[in-house]
Amino acid sequence: MDGKAGLMAKGDVHVVPGENGWRVEVAADGRARSVHGTQAEAREAAREIARRTKRELFVHGRDGRIRERNTYGTDPRSSKG
């Protein structure tokens, strides 16, 4: 796996650029769950997985940096508000 492996907590859902489009990956297995022509399509598919499994969603840009992060389960931060 590439350099993003250190960022992936077990079960988190990631949208990452791939050779054939945008990949939806779940960190628990590191394999593409699906591949989409646009980042927006991949984001929607990933959001459904994150909601269903109550996990975090990370949307990466073409450069690999995280562009968006959403929590659909228990928020891991302990701050109020």
Number of C-alpha atoms within 10 A of each C-alpha: 7 5 7 14 10 8 11 17 13 12 18 21 31 27 32 25 21 13 7 9 15 24 26 30 25 23 18 12 10 16 12 16 14 14 21 18 11 12 21 13 16 23 24 13 18 26 25 14 21 23 16 11 14 18 22 24 25 26 24 20 15 13 9 13 12 16 12 12 12 15 16 16 13 9 12 8 6 6 6 4 3
